Amino acid sequence: MTDPKAPRGSGGGAPGHGPAPAPTPPARRSPPAAPDTPPRSTYENSRWSPPHAVRATALHAGAWWLWALGLATAASRTTNPLLLGLIVGVAGYVVAARRTSAPWARSYGAFLKLGLFVIGLRLLFSMLLGSPIPGSHVLFTLPEVPLPAWAQGIRFGGRVTAEQLVFAFYDGAKLAALLVCVGAANALANPARLLKSLPAALYEAGVAVVVAMTFAPNMVADVVRLRTARRLRGRPTGGIKAVLQIGLPVLEGALERSVAIAASMDARGYGRTAEVPPAVRHTTNALTLGGLLGMCAGTYGLLAAQGAAYGLPVLGIGAALALAGLRLGGRRSVRTRYRPDRWGPRAWLVAASGAAVAAVLIHAGTRDPAALHPGVVPLVAPSLPLWPAAAILLGLLPAFVAPVPPKEASQ
């Protein structure tokens, strides 16, 4: 007989025969599988690598505009097509590296096409209306239209020289580069976040602009939705009758949306201001108006070749007065700002890169104006000045320090 207290065997052996095997340890649970993410490269693991663009690390929209305005200022100081092409290339590289798939990010191609159109239009006007630039290399002659005596000094048609076409090309390329720089800012800076960063004294204008910007897309979406619904019901979507039947629901939806927006703005305290003494209000108006006039005069000085000496000081004084006026005007605002955008070190680097390009090109225009403005009489090939070209390459800094947009948004 077997001892009932003896341990039973396991497996296929008979109970009570032979020593019992050691108990099997419990299986160790394997750790959860890591998410399917691509390995990070050595550069991405570096502490100096730019972070991914999320709300907490997104670059301030004003930094992109300051960078673009710096490039535009540099483009306004030269007519050298090699330098202008380098500026356009720098702006295009940064846009390709740091733009997203948002609707406003698709505007860069439109500005490029607009720049090419400006160059073509400038060449066409030069051929049709002539140019004060003398030239000896006649390319072809257009039929000249006789004009009355009161239109002396203006001609329509006539001979077309290589010198006048080159001069027109230089002039058009300068304007095209300015447009491309503005297009780069539009493609990189979120307009809603830029309006959100306005000073407290201008928040009412910012809200009005945001509402105006969202009105047209919502109306287009309503029209598309109603046309799709009519098509699914077998009703016509073209013709005057269909347009009238679609327009009434669109207007009704716009009115309902306007009432809803007005109610939400009233619930959030829109339009309510604090009591400000009259002296402070008058001082605010004087500082703001004087500062804006100073900024206009300084900007004109920077864009004009003869005003480089006074343009920057007047612009700085005007900006200081305008900021003081806006800060005083902000006392009227009783609102709070939800999750304001931060101006961090990367924003300083992006803005400083554009300012450095503008400062170096302004200095180069005073030291060596012939390199920045190649002559057309006599007709010579433009040369690439080395240190202004190297300074323009500083504008590539945002492509390496600005936050990286998500891959699905940048494709």
Salt bridges, closest charged atoms under 4 A:
GLU163 OE2 - HIS137 ND1 2.64
ASP171 OD2 - ARG122 NE 3.29
ASP222 OD1 - ARG225 NH2 3.37
ASP222 OD2 - ARG257 NH2 2.61
ASP341 OD1 - ARG193 NH2 2.55
